[in-house]
Amino acid sequence: MTATLDVPEQNPDLVLDQSADDYWNHYQLTFALYSVSDRAIPSAFDGLKPGQRRLLYQMHDSRLLPGNKPQKSSKICSAVTGNLHPHGGASMYGAAALMAAEFQRVKVIDGQGAFPRIQGDIPAADRYTEMRLSAPGAALTAELDDHAVPMVSTFDGEWVEPTMLPAQWPVLLCNGAMGIAEGWATKVPAHNPREVMAACRALLARPNTTDDTLMKLIPGPDWGCGATVVGTAGLREYITTGRGQLTVRGTVSVDGKNCVITELPPGVASNTVQERIRALVESGEMSGVADMSDLTDRRNGLRIVVTAKRGYSAEQIRDQLLALTPLESTFAASLVALDEDRVPRWWNVRELIGAFLHLRDSVVLHRSEYRLEKVTARRHLVAGLMKIHLDIDAAVAVIRNSDTVDDARHGLQKRFEIDEEQANYVLALQLRRLTKLDVIELQAEADKLDAEFAELTELVTDPDARRKVIDKELVETAKLFKGPEFDRRTVLDAEATPVTAGSNEDGPRERKVNTAWRLDDRGVFSDSHGDLLTSGLGWAVWTDGRVKFTNGNGLPFKIRDIPVAPDITGLLRSGVLSEGYHLALVTRRGKVLRIDPAAVNPQGAAGNGVAGVKLGGDGEPPDEVIAALPLSCQNGEAILSISEKGWKVTEVADIPVKGRGGAGVGFHPFVAGEHSLLSAQVSATGYVRGKRAVRAEKRAKASNKGSGTDVLPAESPA
């Protein structure tokens, strides 16, 4: 028996015969444009994505202003998704939680409850938290009631919403943004709001301000999470073109055998770093790690402690953390934002500031036009009322002798030469407004309206007048950022060198760090002579006053000896500085600069040093560094300085610690006729004067020649 399957005949009317191109143009392209312009990419003008803008507008409309009682997050997000933004409440609450996070550079929302404090934190459920606008957030919506921006119908036509907010500070540059849409992605770093406001005022006054001046005003990003921008590579390109790759490093300090992580690069979550460290330990790539503890809390913030095993140094573990984990990664900036036509394009920092200033000009213009209409209408009514006051008795007689309201209106229009609107206003007045005192008040109001009319007319017609108002308002808005929480958090370390070259998205590319190199006093890295870098910090000093500290980062595997710097011309001495030691630079003119190496950022093998001691001006002989002396902070050492005619012993404890780049302090007074030191040395046991020194001193007194060369350290034979 054979079974047959009845297949119904296909109805040709139900078959959609359409090419792939037509499908893309009709369906996929529509969705792509929607995801770009209405979801993922922010506006260059108010700096907000549509969801963020609608959230803030809903909070403004609900009067959730600073000082007012906050409202449940669930209620706010439900109102936004129901009235303005027909998407999931979870995504809306996620956006709200990010705007209220502690690591946000400027908190737009004042959140009450467990909102994120560090990157990667998950907020409490929206039914447990409350929100209201912060002071900077209220500054984004403050002028909505002044009709400062255009309003359009919502998706269902039941409400209206602003096309953009009348922001009083540039949100996009201050808080940054990240978003991925169809064919477009944006990644804008955050900046210090004080620096951005100063740059706005500068470009408002001088639109052709040079790039160098702009970079002095905004030297680089400033994320709320802190971190450090390593080197200057990519900074100028980013500021001038809107695209650039910045190396960003988290903060990892060494405390004994522990490496303490207190700051992460932007976009890097705490759990991501910890998972990476665990994977490296399990694979054996970080075999020197004994333990890792997450001591993060809401009071002290991020604190991840990585402990080194016995036989391993914490400095070595720190180098591995930077090389093998996202603690140092590349931030690929891409300033993509929507223009006036809601079309995405690339911008640079100057253009984004210009877009914000254009928004402020539009806001001042629109609110002035709206206010001018109100003032004009009120002036018209006041003018009619003042005519009535010229003969109140006649006005009363006209009204009393009229049979109907229409007769009274026509009578007033004819008798006092006023129009219908003015006559209606008079008829609606209470009799108490017709007193003599009210005449004085009317005249004062008329004068005030005339002055305001002239001022508003100037603002509407004169762009220069609007620029003055914008500048004044920028000064007032900048006061929002005077608190200590708006001090710069991100360090811009131009002298540091990257350890890795990676990215947040793909993870860092591995570069192993070899700290078994030795550094000798001739400025040569090798594996056969000198002190091990693992036992201390390498240093090098040049006769022109430069100094370099290095921990060996970036050194390749040992194949051949390499110099401590690309250019070692004029190198005086180098070596390895033990923990607890400072470095003293002695100049020929009798000055000494004592440097704490902790105050100078280490450089890699490609660094040629930084300014150490500032040498004196022209003279004979010319000033230069003649000695570089490691100084113990606890051993009671003393420096012996020898000149042509004398010598002096100076206790190290009497020499203050100064920052690099200073001129040092004078410590060796010269006698008449001499101008320079011959040498300097340090000893922890003091100095003795041998018989040769006594005899030489007698001869020197007789011949007026120096004798300091026979003063020797106490441990040396006389």
Residue, then its C-alpha position, 0 to 999 in steps of 0.5 A: m500500500t502506497a501513501t500519498l501526500d497531498v500538497p496544496e497548490q501554491n497561490p501565486d498571490l501569496v508569493l512575494d517576488q522581490s529582489a534583495d536590493d528592493y528588500w534592503n531599500h524597503y525594510q533593512l535600510t529603514f531599520a538601519l536609519y532608525s537605529v542610527s538616528d533614533r537610538a545609538i548615535p548622539s546629537a552633536f548639539d545637545g550631546l544626547k541620544p534620543g532615549q537620554r533626551r526623553l528621560l530628562y524631558q520626562m523628569h523635567d515635566s514631572r518637576l523632579l528638580p534638585g531639592n524636590k522629592p525624588q521619585k521611584s525609578s520604575k515609575i519614571c522609566s515606565a512613564v518615558t517608555g509609555n509616553l515618549h520612547p516605546h522601548g523596553g523599560a530595562s534598557m531605559y533604566g540601564a541608561a538612567a543608571l549610567m547617567a547616575a553612576e559615580f564614575q560618570r564625569v558629570k552626574v546628570i541624574d541624582g540617584q538615591g540607592a544602589f547605583p553603580r560606583i565602579q565600571g561593571d557594577i549592576p544597579a539595584a532593581d528600579r523598584y528599589t531606587e529613586m531619581r531626580l535631576s542633579a544641578p547639572g542635569a537641571a541645567l540641560t532642561a531649564e529653558l524648556d519652559d521658555h520655548a527655546v527649542p522646537m517641539v514635535s509630536t511623539f510617536d503616537g501623537e498624544w504628547v509633544e517632545p523637544t527635538m533637542l534639549p536647550a543644554q547649557w553645557p556640552v554634554l557630549l564632550c564632558n561625559g563622552a558617549m559610546g554607541i554602535a549602529e548599522g554601519w556607524a559607531t561612536k566612541v567619544p572620551a569624557h573631558n574635564p567640564r572646567e576645561v571644556m567650558a573655558a574652551c567654549r568661551a575661547l572659541l566663542a570669542r575667537p572662532n579661529t583659535t589655533d589648534d595649539t591654543l585649543m590643546k592648551l585649554i583641553p590637553g586631553p580626556d578626563w574620565g570619571c574613572g581616573a586612569t592615565v593617558v600614557g604618552t602623547a601619541g594620538l592626542r593631537e590627532y584626536i583633538t584636530t581630526g576627531r579620530g585617534q588612538l590613545t593608550v590608557r593605563g589603570t592605576v596600579s601601585v606597589d605596596g610591599k609584596n602587593c600590587v593594588i589596583t585602584e583605577l581602571p581604563p574607561g570601558v573596562a569592568s572590574n570583573t573582566v580584569q579579575e577573570r583575566i588575571r585568574a585565567l593567566v594564573e591558571s595557565g601559568e603565564m603569571s606564575g608569580v601570583a600568590d593570591m588576589s583579593d577584591l576589597t572594593d566597597r562603596r566607601n573606598g571604591l575600587r581596590i583589587v589586591v594582587t599578592a606576589k609569591r616569595g621569590y617574585s617582586a611586586e614590580q615584576i607582577r605589576d609589569q605583567l598586569l599591565a602587559l597581559t591584562p586590560l589594565e593598559s589598553t587602547f582607546a580608539a576615539s571616534l567622534v561620530a554624532l548627528d548633524e542638524d538633519r540627523v545624519p551621522r558624520w565625523w566631527n573634531v573637538r573644535e566642531l563639536i564645541g561649535a555645534f554646542l555654541h550654535l545650539r546656545d545661539s539658537v536657544v537665545l534667539h528662540r527664547s528672545e523671540y518668544r519673550l518678545e511676543k509676550v512683551t509686545a502683546r503686554r505693551h499693546l494692552v498697557a497702551g490701551l489702558m493708559k488711554i482709558h486713564l486719560d478720561i476715566d469718567a468718560a470710559v465709565a459713562v460709555i460702559r454704563n450707557s451701553d445696553t450690551v457688551d458689544d455696544a460697550r466695546h464699540g463705544l470704547q473703541k470709538r471714544f478712545e481710538i483703541d482696538e477690539e483686543q484693548a477694549n476687551y481687556v478694559l471691560a474685563l478689568q476690576l474697578r480697583r484697577l482704575t485708581k490714581l495709584d494704578v496709573i503710576e504703576l502702569q507708567a512704570e510697567a510701560d517704561k520697563l516693557d519698553a526697555e525690555f522690548a529694545e533689549l529683546t529686539e537687539l538680541v533677535t537682530d544682532p548676533d554680537a549681542r547674543r554672543k555677549v549673553i551666551d558668554k555671560e551664561l557660560v560663566e554662570t554655568a561654569k559655577l556648577f563645576k567648582g566643586p572638588e569632584f570636578d578636579r582633573r582625575t585622569v593623569l596626562d603622562a607625556e613622558a611615560t611609554p606604553v607597555t602594551a598595544g591592545s584595545n578594549e574590544d579585542g583585549p591587549r596584545e601580549r608583550k612580555v617584559n624582561t626584568a632580568w637585565r643588568l645596568d652598569d655605570r657606563g649606561v649599558f643594559s646587559d646580562s653580564h655586568g652591573d646591578l639587576l633591575t629587579s633589585g631596584l630602579g635604574w637611573a641615568v644622569w647626563t651632564d646637561g642636567r637630564v635624568k632618567f628612571t627606568n624599570g626595564n619595561g619595553l626591553p626585548f629579550k637579551i640578544r646583545d647589549i643595548p644603551v640605556a637611552p637612544d642617545i647617551t652623548g654626555l651621559l655622566r653615570s648610570g646605575v640601579l637605585s635601591e628602594g628607600y634611596h634618593l638621587a642627588l645631582v651636583t653641579r659645577r656651580g656648587k648646587v645640589l638637587r635631591i630627587d625622590p624617584a617616586a616623583v618621576n615617572p619611569q621611562g622605557a628604553a626609548g626615552n632620552g630622559v627628562a629635565g632634572v636640575k636646571l643649570g645656571g646661565d652663561g659663565e666660565p667655566p660653563d655649568e654642568v652636572i659633575a656628580a650623580l650620587p645615590l643617597s640613603c634616606q636613613n643611613g646618616e650619609a654626608i657629601l664631601s664637595i671639593s673645590e680648587k681652594g677648599w672642601k666641605v662636608t654636608e649632611v644629607a639630612d640637611i639637603p631638602v627633597k625637591g621636584r625635578g626641573g628645579a635649580g637646586v640649592g647652594f651647598h658649597p660656598f666658594v672662597a674669593g677667586e674660585h667659581s667651580l667644584l672639582s668633585a663630589q662624593v658621598s659616604a655613610t662613615g664620614y671622612v678623615r684627613g691624612k698626614r698628606a692632607v695636613r702637609a698639603e694644607k700647610r703648603a696651600k696656606a703658604s702658596n695659596k693653593g687648595s688641599g681638598t684632594d687628600v680628604l678621603p672617606a673614613e673607610s679609605p686608607a689615609 
